[in-house]
Amino acid sequence: MFYAELLKLKHSRMFWLVLVGALPANLITLFVMMPKVSMDGARVGVDMMYVFYRQGMMLVMMGPSMFTIMAAYIFAREYQERTINQLFSYPISRIRILAAKLSVVFALIAVTAALSSILALGVGVVQLIKQNAEWNTIWLGIRMNLMVIVLSFGTVPVAAAFGMAGKSVIPAAVVGSFATIVTVIGEIGHGRQSILFPWLTSYGPVRRMAQEIAQAGSNPYEPTAALILTVVFLVSLTYCLFHYVRTDVHSGS
């Protein structure tokens, strides 16, 4: 089922969307790596922790709109192309179909994150070879991106639910746009409590990189943010399960 869902995207523009989502983070990384000099004229080296921090900020900023559109498209296209009857006529559990679609969205998020960090990781490897960076710093950057992937997936069922209910990408796109605006404001404000907003919970690992740079303490709102995101994930996933398993699909829908 996973492979079948991937094949459905073969002739779509989804993979271009992944590239568009990954490009800004790499451009930010390139900008951060530009040669800099200190007040006394000495050249300043590359701070890998700062590089990963900026890359993560851009990924989280782009995430709500990009990942919402990805999820909504994958779920809503069956209704828009009127193939939902055919899909549900297969001798396969609808739960398996739902799981396959969610798995594809997770894979797209993971690929977007991996591509967005490819330049930062490349620079990190070069710095390691030159012994200008430590492996622990590179691992912090890798772990940050892994956590962003997992936490970003937490709001995917919300986008899927809007795609199913509206039978279109538009309602989810509106939600994603609103979430992006709040995310940008939250990142600019840099407040600890901003991660309580579900689409900003993925900013937690990125903010932790900033705390490492500033040698500040941990964020006390992280457990509460994780709980809120878990509730949002479970509630929206329950709706998706109910919609797929219990909703009758009529001819022409």
N, C-alpha and C positions, 0 to 999 in steps of 0.2 A: 504493500500500500504506500509506503514511504516513497519508493522509486516511482510509482505511478503518479503520485502527487507532484514529484519533481518534474516528470515528463510534461505535465500540464503547463508548466512554466517555461517550457523550452522556447516557445514562440512569443512569449510575452516580453515586456520591458522590465521584468522584475530584477534581472541580473544587472541591468543598467542602473536601477534604483540602488542596488547594493554598492555599486561603484561610486555613485553620486554621494551616498551616505558616508563612504570611507574617505573621499577626497579631502573634505575640509580639515579633518584631523591631521592628515599628512601635510597639508599646506601650513597648518599651525606649527607642526613639528619642524618643518623647514625654516619657518620664520624664527622660531626659538633658537635654532642652531646657527643662525647667522653670526658672523664674527662680532665679538663685543670687546670693549676695552674698559678698564677701570679708570678711576679718577686720575691715577698717576700715569696712565698711558700703557699699562701692562695688559696683555691679552688675557681675557677671562676664559677659562675652560668650559666645556659642556657639562652642565649639571643634569645628569640623567633623571634624577628624581623630579626635577622641574619639567623636563621634557615629557615624561609620562603623565605628570599632573595636567599639563596643558592639553595633551592628546586626549586624556580621559574627559576633561571638561567639554571639549568639542563633541566627543562621541555621545556623552550624556545629553548635551544640548540638542543634537540632531535626532537622538533616539526616539522621543515620543511621537513625532510626526512620521518619521521613516518607518518605524516598526509597527505603528498603528495601521498605516496604509498597507504594509506587507500582509499583516494578519487579516485585515478586512477584505483585501482583494482575494486572498486564497479561499476565504469562506463565502464571500458574497458572489463570486463569479459563477458559482453553480446555479444561483438564482437568476443572475443577469443573462447567462447563456442558456437558460432553461434546460440544464442537464441534471437538475436535482432529482427528478423522478428516476432517471437512468442510474444515478449514483446509488440511490436507496434501493434499487431493484437488485443490486448485486448480492449474492449469497454470503455477505460479509457483515459482521456485527457493525452497527453504526458507531459503537464506541471505538472500534478499531479505526474506522474512517476518521473520526474526530481526533484520535491520538496521532494518526498519520499526518493530518493537516497541522496539528500543533507542533509535531516534530519537525516539519518542514520550516515552519516559522522560526523555531529555535535554531535550526541550522542556518537560516538566512541571517539571523541576529549574530550568530557566532562568526560567520564568514565576514560580515560587515565589521565586527569588532577586530577580527584578525587582520583584515586589510587596512583598517584605520591605524593599526599599531605597527604595521610592517616597517615603516621608515624609522620609527623610534626604536624598534627591536634591532634593526640593522645597524643603527648608530651605536646602540648598546653593545653589540657584538664587537664592533670595531674598537670601542673604548675598552672593552675587556681585553682584547688582544694587545692593545697598547698599554694595558695596566693602568688606565686612567679612571676605571670604574670597578666597582666590586660586584660580584655575582649576586649578593644579597639585594642590591639596588635594582638590578634587572629583574630578579624574582618578584620584588615588590610591584614592579610595573606589570609583569605577567599576571600576578595574582589579582591586581586591581582590575585588569581587563576581564578576567574570568568571572569575578564577582559582578561586574557590570553586566555581563551577558546573562547570568542567572537572575539578577534582580530586575533587569529589563524585561525578561520573560514573564515576570509576575503580573504585568498589566496586559499581556497579550490576550487572555480570555475576555477582557473587557472589550477590546477591539473586535474580537470574534463575535461576541454577543451583539454588538451594534451592527456588525455586518450581516448577521443572521436576521435580526429583528427588522432592519431597514431594507434587507435584500439589495443593498447597494454599499459602495465604498464611502459615499458622501457623509452619512451620519458619523461614521468612525473618523473620517478625515477632519470633521469639525471638532470632535473630541480631541484628536491628536494635535490640532492647531492650538486649541485652548491649553492643553497640557504643555506644549512647547513654550508658549508665552509665559506660563507660570514657572516653568523650569528655568528659562533664561533669567527671569526676575529673581528667582531663588538663588541661582548661581552668582549673579551679580551681587546680591545682598550678602551672600556667604554666611548666612545665619545658621546656627547649629540645628534649629528646629525645622529648617526648610525640608529636611529629608523625610518629614512626616507625610508630605504629599506623595502618594504612591508612585507617581512618575519621576519623582526626585529621589526616591530611596536609593536608586542606583548611583546617585551622586555621593553617597556615603563613603564607598571605597576611594573615590577620587579625593574627597575632602580629607580622608585619612592621610593621603599622600601629602597634602598641604600641612597637616598637623605634624607629619614626620619632618618636613622641611623647617617648620617653625618650632619644632620640638615641644608642641603643645600636648595637652592631655586628650584622652579619648572623648568621643561625643556621647553624652549621657542619653541622647534621644534615639540611639541606634536600636536598642531592644524594642522600644515602642514602635518605631518605624517598620521594623521587620514584622511585628505583629499585625499592624495595619495592612501592610502589603499582603501578608498571608491571608487575612480575612477577605480582602478584595479579590485575590486570586481564587480562593475557594468558592466564594459566592458567585462570581462570574463564571467559573468553570461549572458549577452546579447548574446554572441557567443554560449553558451550552449543552451539557449532557441531557437536561430535560428537553431542550428544543430538538436535539437530534434523535433522541430515543422515543419521545412521546408525541411529538407533533406529526400529524398526518399531512402528507404531501399530496395535494390534489392535482389533477390534470391541468397543465398550463401554468403551474406555479414555478 
